[in-house]
């Protein structure tokens, strides 16, 4: 739900998405929540922590792809070296 946010200037947008999500989820129950209660729930959202988590996850995914792609890169390097010797 909030995985797309990476920039510091997106804090208000994160809060709004979180608030809207909380409002929608709470409306599924047969319990009345007033605006103050929904605000209190939304205040538990820490946009800075969400941004930092998204950045950490993205960098981890990037390095995981690099490490798993490392063998593929070396195979293509091997193929390129073989091609140099196969030229006539």
N, C-alpha and C positions, 0 to 999 in steps of 0.2 A: 504494500500500500504506500509506503514512504521510501521505497528503495531508489527512486529516481532523483532524489535530492542530494546534491553534492556541494552546493555553493553556500557560503555564509550569508549571502543576501536573501536566501530563500526561507529564512526562519518564520516569517509571518505566513507564508504559503503552507509550510509544514503544519503550523498550528491550525490553520483553517481546515486543511484536509483532515487532520486528526479530530478536530472539533466536529466536523461534519460526519465523520465515521462514528464517533461516539454517539452523536445524536441519532443517527440511523440505527445503530445497534440497540440503543436503549429504547427506541420506539417499538422494537419487536416484543417487548415485555408488556404485560398488563399492569405496569406500575407507572404512576405519574412521577416524572422528574421535573423539578422547576429549573429555570434558567441558571440559578446559582449553583445547583448541584451539577449540572452539565459543565458549567465553567470550572468548577473545582476538579472535575474529572479531567477536563482538557488541560488544566494547569499542570497536571502530572506529566504532560508531554514535554520533553526536553529537546527542542529542535537542534541544539548544538551537539548533543549526544547522538542524535539520529544522523546528522551530517557526518560526524566523525566515524560512526559505525559503517555508514555507506562507503566512505573513503577507504576505510580499512578493508572492507570486504572486496571492494573493487581492486585494490592493490594486491590483495591475496589472490584473487582470481587471475589478475594479469600475470603474476609471477608463477602461478600454477600452470597457466597456459604456456608460458615461456619454458618452464622446466619440462613439461610433457612434450612440447614441440622441439625441444633440444635434439632429440634423437632424429626427428625428421629433418632438421636443419643439417645435422652432420651427414645424414644419408645423402642429401642433395649436394653437399659439399664433396662427398666421396664421388658422386656421379659426375660432378663438374671436373674433378681431377682426372677421373677415368676418361672423360671426353677429351681432355687435353692430350692424353697419350694416344687416343684413338684417331686423332686427326692425321690426315695424310698430306 
